[in-house]
Every structure is written in structure tokens, then in C-alpha cells.
Amino acid sequence: MTLLLTRNDLETLLDPADCLTALREAFRTAGASPVPGQRVVTGLPFPGTATALLPGLLPGIEAYTVKVNAKFPGARPALRGVVCLFGGVDGALLALLDSATVTAWRTGLAAALGTHLLAAPGPSSGATVGVIGAGAQADLTVRGLRALRPCGPLLVHDLDPERAAAFAARHDGRVATSPQAVAAEAGIVLLATWSRTPLLHLADTRPGQHLTTLGADEPGKRELAADLLAAALLVVDDHELAAATGTLATPDLAATPDLPATAVPTLTDLLTGVHPGRTGPDTRTVYAPVGLPWQDLALSWLAHERARERGVGRDFDFLG
């Protein structure tokens, strides 16, 4: 039998603290997997893209994931699809999970973890947090960041004023008029947009600021300009994928001879002590993840195990 888990099911099963713990441990161990994850993105004869992430593998879990997404920027929701959770012993389809929910949770909370590790400690009251792009991923990043550290006031900008206002109301924040207005006030800036032109340049930022860019996860998508990326301590989640489809493929930056992809630290390097991360109060830092298949497994397995324990979801027999 295959367990079907909807968005509502997943929202009842997952909580930020446990997911952050699972993701932190997975970042430490994911490199031990003998099979590298792949991320395949293709254009369509429609106004969207098709994406597949496979296989999601982690040491100690006898299962793997394959995720298939349709990403249509003009739709609401913009991302739809499924995560298939397969058993590693016999290939049984253990569960089908709503991929929009899994993706928002794993992307947002992994971003919160990277932001926490790279951002300056700040005052006891916390730095001002700025959000550019008021979607589900930014929502989970803010929730996760608040679970990890004190945060100050929140600013939010979105091309849709109503969505920005709703986001600000949910998080007790206020609306800003532009990305530059967000960067002018915030010590921590979170970007989660569909932009294909840079929203912020070096001149829009200041020393000591941290930026997390979630939008540069497909070829051609860009949120931060090359001059800003080159001036900052840049951290990614995976060298190969970041160079192929993410921030390391940014024009001008990709052509910089003294910045080979392998010289850029990963979040795993920070968690395992291979790289010290931020070394001074004036260091600009940028976390630029692409999103990895094993992240889907980490949260899908957690949700599947809890669903079986609690009797959540619906069984379906595809062989019947």
C-alpha cells in the first residue's frame, strides 16, 4: 500500500525544530552517499519548467526519493508535483507526498540554517530581517530563523502588494517599497523570487550584512549581481549543481579565474569545521543554495514515519 500525504497532512506532521535537527544532521552526512543526486530542469512549450530531483539518498535510511515538479511562475500555487518515496529493499512505493509542501519546508528551513550559521550574531534583540519575495519558502525561512536565533523587526517587499501585506501581518512586520529599501535597513536579507535580473548590487549592501538567495535555482535566474557575489564570502550547498544551474553560473562571476567552484565552501564545510565561515564583523556573507535531492528524503522520511505512527494520511493500492 502507498501512503498519500496531502499538504494538510504534512502541515500537521512537521514542525520546524525537528526538521531543522534532521536537516542539520543530514548536511553533515550526505556526502557519504555513494550515488550523487541529480537535478534535471527542462523548458516546456508552455509558460513553465519541469524539474526532477533524484535520487534522494542519506546514510542510515533504507529508502530514496524522486521528486517531480511543474513550476509555472504565473500560477497560484506556482509549484505543483509529487515526491515519490520508495523503499530501498524492494522498491515499493511507500508514499506520495505533496511536493510543494515538502519543497517549501526543506528549502526554507535549510535556508534558515545556512543564514543562522553565516549571519553576524547581532544584538540580543536580533538583527532586522528583510524579505524580498513573500512566498512559502520565505515564510518557512523566517519561521526557522526565529527558532534558531533572536530576530529583530521584519521588513518585506513583493511585487504583489497584497501578498506583501499579508506576509507582514503574519510575521508582525511592515512592508517596504523596494528591494533596495529592504537592504538599506536589514542586517539579514532573504530573497526568494523568480527574478532573472539582479535585484541587489554591491552598492545596495553594506559590510557585515548577510544575504540568502533562494531564487537562483535554475539556469538564467538571478537575484544578486556578480559584483556583490564576488565581494562576499559565498557559500553554496553543492559545488557541481551550483556551477551548473545556480549562483556559480552567474555571468561574469562564472568567468572569474580566481573563483573556481571548488574554492567556494559548502554549508557542509561550515557544519563539519572544514571552513570557519564568517571571520569578522565586516564580512559580507551570501548563502546561495540550489536545493538537493537528499533534503527531500530527510523530511519525507520524517513525515512518513510520523504518519504511520499517528495514523495520518490515506492508503492507496496502485496495484489493485
N, C-alpha and C positions, 0 to 999 in steps of 0.2 A: 504494500500500500504506500502511496505517496501522500505526504502531508502538505496541504495547501495552506499557506500563511499570507493573509492579506495585510494591507497597511495597518488596519486597526489591530489585528493580531500582534504585529511586530511592535507597535507602539505600547502595547500592554506588557510585552515580554522583555523589552530592552530598557536599560537605564544607563545614563551617561557614565556613572562611576565604574560599573562593571565592564562596560565596553571600553573605556579608557584603559583599564587594567589589562584586558585581553589584547588590545592593540599595542600597548607598551611592550608586553612580553613577546608578541609576535614580531615586532620590529627587531627585537634582539636576536631572534632565532630564524627568521625567514630565509636568511642567506644559506642555511644548511640544506635547503631543499635541493634535490639533485636535478630537478626539472625547472628551468626558468619560466616565469609567467610571460604570456604574450598579450599584447593589446592591439587589436585589429580595428581600424577605423576606415570606413569607406563612404564616399559620397553616394548620393541617390538621385534618380531623376525626379525627385520631389524636394521640397524645401527643408531637408533634414539630413542626418547622417545615421548610419548603422554602426554599432560598436559591439565588439565581443571581447571579453576578457577570460582567458583560460591558460592553463588550469590553475585554480586557486589551491595551493598546497601549503601545509605547515607541518613541521615535525610534531609527532605525537597525536595527530588527528588522522584517523583512517577514513578519510573522505576527501572529496575535492569539489570545487565549484566551476561552473561555466555560466557566465553572465552574458545576456544578450539584451541590448538596449536600442530603442529608437529615440533619437534626440532631435526634436523639432523646436527650435527657439521660439517660434510664434505660437505654439500651443500651450495650453494650461491643463495639466502639467506638461512641462517641456520634455520630460524624460519618462519613458514607459518601457517596461520589459519585465523579464523574469531572471531570477537566479536559480539555476538548477543545482541542487546538492546531491551528489552521487556517492554511494558507498564505495570505499576503496577495496573491499574484499571481493564483491561480485558485481559491482557497477550498478546496483539497484538505485533507482531514482528515489532518494529518501524524502526530498521535499522540493516544492516550488515556492519561492518567496518573491514578494513584490520588490522588484529591483530598485524602484525609485526610493523606497524607504531605506533599504539596505545601503544604497549608494549615498544618500544624504547623511545617514548616521556614520558610516565608516569614513567618508570623506571629511565631514565636518569635525568629527572627534579626532581623527588623525591630524587634521589641521590645527586643532586646539592644542594637541600635544606638541607639535612642532613649534607653534607660536610660543607656548609656555617655556620651552627649552631655550629658545633663541632671544626672546624679548628681555629687555633690561628688567631687573627686579622691581624698580619703581618704588614709590612711597607705600606705606602700609594701607593707604586708601585705594591704591591701584591706579594705573595709568588710564587715561581716557582711551576708549576703544572706538575706532571708526570702522564702519561697514559700508562697502561700495558694492551694491548688488544684494537686494533684500529677499533672497530666496531661501529654500530649505537648507541648503548647505551652510550658508552664513548663519542661519538660525541655530543649527547644531554646533557650529564653531563657537558662537557666543555662549551657549549653554555649557559646552565642555570647558571653555576657558574659565568661566566663572566657578566651575567645580575644581579647577586646578590652582587658581590664584585670586587674590583680591583684584577687582576691576573697578575703574572709576566710571565717570559718565559715559554714555554711549551716544554716538552720532551715526546717522545712517543717510545714505543717498541712494536713490534708484531712479531709473528713467521713468518709472511709473510712480507718480507722487502718492497715489493712494496706497500702493504696496509699501512704500517707504514709511508712510504714516502708520500703517498697521503694524509694521515691524517695530517702529519706535514705541508704539503703545504697548506691545507685548513685552518689550525689554526695558521699559521705563527710560526711554531715550528721547532724543529730539532729531528732527530732520535737518540735513544740511543741503545746501543748494547745488553743490558740485563735488566731484572727486577732489578737486584742489582744496575746497573748503574743509573737507574731511581731513585731508593730510595736514592742513595747517594747524589743526588742534589736537589731533590724536597722536598718542605715543605708540599705539598699536593700530595698524590698518589692515583690515581683512577685505580682500577683493574676491568676488565670486560672480562673474559676469560672463556674457557671451562675446565680449569685445574682440575685434580684430585690429584695432588700432590702440596704441598705448594710452592709458588713462592718466598715468602719472610719469613724470620725468624726474631726473635728479634734482632739478631746481625746485620741484614741488615738495621736496622732503628735507629733512634736517638730520645732522649727526645724532646717533643714538636711537633713531626710530626703527621700528620693526614693521615689515610688511609681509603678509602671507597672500600669495596669489594662487587661486584655485581655478581660474578660468582658462589658463594656458595648458589645456589637456588634449588638444587636437592640433594638427598642423594648421598654421595660419592664425590661431587665436593668440592674442597678446593683450596683456593688461599693463605691463611695466616696460618702459623704454630701455633700450640697450645701455644707455649711459648710466641709468640707475642700477641695473643689474651688475654692470662692470665695477661700480664703485662700492658695492655692498659685499658682505660675506653671504654668499649664495649657497643654500643647502637644498638638495633635492631628495626624492625618495628612491630613485633608481637612475643610475647613470645612463644606461642604454635607452630606456624609454624616454627620459628627459631630453636626450640628444636627438631622438628620432621624431618625437611628437610634442615635446613640452618646451619649457623655457629655454633650455640649452640650444634649441633650434632657432632661437630668435635671430633674425638677420643682424649683421654687424657683430653681435656677441658670438655667434657661431663661428665667425671668421677671425676672431681674436686669437692669434697664435699662442699667446701666453696663458690661455684659459682652456686647456683640454678638458673634456668631460670628466675624465678620471681624477682631475685635480680638485673637482668640486666635491665637498663632503656630502654624505648622505645623513639622514636622520638616524640611521642605524649606527653610523660612526660616532655621533654625539652620545647615543644611549650606551654604547659599549666603551666609551672613553678613547676611541681612536683619534677623535678630533675634539678640541676643547670647546668649540662653539664660540660664543661671544667672549672676547678677551678684554674689552674696555667699555666705558660708558658712552664713548662717542662712535662706536662701531654701528654702522647701518647693517641691518640683517634682513635677509629675504628668505622665506621658505616657499619653495615652488614645487609642490608635488604634482605628479601626473595621475596617481591612483593605481594601485596594484591588485592583481587577482587574489592574492592571499588575504587581503583586507576583507574581501567579500566572504571568504571562508571563515575568518575569525568571528565575524558577527553572525553569519548564517548558522554556523555550528552551535554557537551560544544560544541563538533563538530556537533552533531545532531541539536541543537538549531540554531547554526550559519548557517548550511547548509539549513535549512528551511527558514531562514531569507533571505539568499542570492541566493537561487535557485541553490545550488551546489549539485551534485550527480544525481543519476538516480533512479526513482521509478520503482519497480518491484512487480507484483502481484503474490505471490506464490499460491494463491487460484484460480487463473484464469485458 
